């Protein structure tokens, strides 16, 4: 049995994903794999805010709810 990939239903409109979704470092790939394309979307603060308020957080807020650090912004 092949497990179906769970993609966040808000992915195409997500400001965080629009800004950082094309990044290619392993760290960024792991974040997107876990929160945007995996089973952890219920832990994503960006997702939770969208569900609760109908609005997305600022694009520089990570799924953890914390701002994207300077170091992360420097990663490809």
C-alpha positions, 0 to 999 in steps of 0.5 A, spaced: 500 500 500 502 506 497 501 512 502 498 518 499 502 525 500 498 530 504 499 536 501 496 542 505 490 545 502 493 552 503 499 551 499 498 555 493 496 561 497 501 561 503 505 567 503 511 563 507 511 558 501 510 563 496 517 566 499 521 560 501 518 554 497 523 554 491 529 554 496 533 548 495 537 547 501 536 540 505 533 544 511 528 548 507 526 541 504 525 538 510 521 544 513 516 543 507 516 536 507 514 536 514 509 541 514 507 543 507 507 536 504 507 531 510 503 529 516 505 535 521 500 541 518 496 540 524 503 543 528 504 549 523 502 555 526 501 558 519 496 553 517 493 554 524 492 561 523 489 561 516 484 556 519 482 560 525 482 567 522 482 566 515 488 570 514 495 568 513 501 570 517 506 575 515 511 571 510 517 571 514 513 567 520 516 560 520 511 554 521 513 554 528 510 561 529 517 564 530 520 569 525 525 566 519 532 567 522 537 571 518 541 564 518 535 561 514 534 567 510 542 566 507 540 558 505 539 557 498 
